[in-house]
């Protein structure tokens, strides 16, 4: 294996994606809306189709805008169905995203005669190719994905930092947020907009599965390790970063053990986040399975000693 | 500073920033993307593409052909879609009750590594690699592993179901992609078409697929119905079931195992998105029509069956409409209709009831306001005289808007409770006066009840009384009255009536 600047850029893209996703992802996990990333990444299909059919071009801007808009609409519709129809939010999400996906599929298939649009190719960018597409930024040649996802990352961090107190209160106690005078509903939609924009921007460049994984798994891992919000956000950024580096390294080395070349980097990054989650799950300092087991044994030992004394047998 | 205005301004700034950034990144990356899209220069002119895709309507003969399943291929597709709709509708109802509707989504994604491993194993054993039973077995094993992981996360950590589902979905799908990346480089076999296992191949269904799909779907449906009582208990009161000695964990695993079976079998025949929709939408639609689980399960199966049948039939009639997507659209339409029109839980019915209640409450407020004005103007609270009063006095009684008050006055006039008094003033009619006295009495009764029986502070009583009093039924009020009379209490207001503090009849 020889590591090149190409590989470094792939890792950089991965890290930027991880942080861009992990910051809003923490709030998604806290609000029990973890499946939103998955829902949005399926539901943007009609937006992409309409954006393409209206402009007839595959340039990224109209498609990006249409897709991001559809992503926000997914959140809005989900909210409507669950609020006005009194449907469980998970179910509402499922109904909305499957319907939107189906409409997008019908649009694309109906237009398939004279439209060359492969949903797979639009939806699933290839991470391995991200460094090939470069732009010049401050006289440096950097991958376009780093610029686009990096700016999204910065915007996400700025929004969360600026409205940190509000996001925190409305995540843990929406009622209190409303009585304090800022609408938790508006914050909800702001968060959903962030998730939609991040999801669309990132999967256009690096594929959707890594976005879905980075939105949920690093925050979930962090939640296993801490009960405080700020450490949770920092840990999830760290976990995402490690998973990105580990994932790409694994993708180019592990297949070598079996005589193969390399494999999907984004898939391996998702797998790496899973690995880190399992580590935290088993060996977490306070809530890990191992320490739970040890604590239970400690708790049991003393009373059992007493019981053996007083037992009548 | 107002936080809401900050947020909305921030949103504008973000959108502008985003557009700017993407304009920059797009124009910079133009060279590349142009080169990429060069090969597709035969693409459509802007806006012209939809116009050329008119729907060719089928003839009556074609419609009867499809309706009576005369064509062999149509028959396979329509019947298996219907069977899947029934099975998913039944199983999905329990998922909805357990608030785990997205389980199908997670399970469907988590089968990918199983499919890949099954393919690798079959190729290494010298087989063809794409044999359907082998792939189904691999998918099922991976699905069961996924669901066990979800249950383990739920039962041993602080994380909720949604995180567990998201974790299993993304990590196993990612791992599946890793395996697929390796398979693509295996020299022995071509992996082309392996994805169609997940995305479905409705149109090219053959007899084996048909028997497998319909058979397993119906088995899952029958098994769920056989365990109806146990699953109901699990859905409504898991801890009660556990204390009664039911093996709740095993029941949970069994239920999710049935979900896995339906998901795997549905996914490979009609596609991932359709089976997710099939598990969620028919039960959610059925929920609007009934409060009984058994009725809901039945209805959900019927809705699943109807949408499977209708969607597959339309897809067979009109070219280039994918069956899976069409079935989803039909199911969602049924859901939308149910959500708006269902008799008691539908949006229209509920908002109609709310509107009527609000109107009733408004009218009662008006009458009580009027009565309190009259009471304040008369010397003796026992003998309140029905005099005329002005609109301004009423307006000062409550925090209602002028327009709202005019609307309520109009409604009360049409009920003959209010008549125009002398010189533009208002006056209660005979029946209106009686009604107003009754309402005021009820309100005070209720207030006293809240103070004496429900331990509510007198300063809070007016609001609470307002909320509940309008819903109380007449005989309950009579019972309250009797009880209070036994205690020898009269019925003055227990607190100061706002805007008429000089009222001698009110005791604080």
Interface residues (C-beta under 8 A of the other chain):
Chain A: X29 X32 X33 X34 X35 X37 X38 X42 X53 X54 X55 X56 X57 X58 X59 X60 X61 X64 X65 X68 X81 X84 X85 X86 X87 X88 X90 X91 X92 X93 X94 X95 X98 X99 X101 X102 X103 X105 X106 X109 X110 X111 X112 X113 X114 X115 X116 X132 X133 X134 X135 X136 X137 X144 X147 X148 X151 X152 X155 X159 X162 X163 X166 X181 X182 X183 X186 X187 X190 X193 X197 X209 X210 X212 X213 X215 X216 X217 X220 X223 X224 X251 X255 X258 X260 X261 X262 X263 X264 X266 X267 X268 X269 X270 X271 X273 X274 X277 X281 X287 X289 X292
Chain B: X2 X3 X4 X6 X7 X8 X10 X11 X14 X17 X18 X19 X21 X22 X23 X24 X25 X26 X28 X29 X30 X32 X33 X36 X37 X40 X42 X43 X44 X45 X46 X47 X48 X49 X50 X52 X53 X96 X99 X100 X101 X102 X104 X105 X106 X109 X153 X156 X157 X158 X159 X160 X162 X163 X165 X166 X167 X169 X170 X171 X172 X173 X174 X175 X176 X177 X178 X179 X180 X181 X182 X185 X186 X273 X274 X276 X277 X279 X280 X281 X283 X284 X287 X288 X320 X321 X322 X324 X325 X326 X328 X329 X332 X335 X339 X345 X347
